[in-house]
């Protein structure tokens, strides 16, 4: 299973970064209703284990918000392997914009 692993630095502190991430997740879920289903999130302190279905595929992963960076790990379906590098770059770009 292809895995995307990123570390995105920030200067927001853990609480500030977590607040931005939670707001973005909520906004994206509202915008993508119907395309993304079976969304599950489990925040334990500053770690979010998540899973969802998108375009018929299961996606799961975790985000760990630390004082100076956010660690992101996403397990993609095998069918997404040809798109892994593009997805990784897009996720990194969006995360950097969010946490700037």
Secondary structure as GFF3:
##gff-version 3
##sequence-region A 1 100
A	DSSP	beta_strand	3	9	.	.	.	ID=ss1
A	DSSP	alpha_helix	13	31	.	.	.	ID=ss2
A	DSSP	beta_strand	36	44	.	.	.	ID=ss3
A	DSSP	beta_strand	47	54	.	.	.	ID=ss4
A	DSSP	beta_strand	57	65	.	.	.	ID=ss5
A	DSSP	beta_strand	69	75	.	.	.	ID=ss6
A	DSSP	three_ten_helix	78	83	.	.	.	ID=ss7
A	DSSP	alpha_helix	84	98	.	.	.	ID=ss8
###
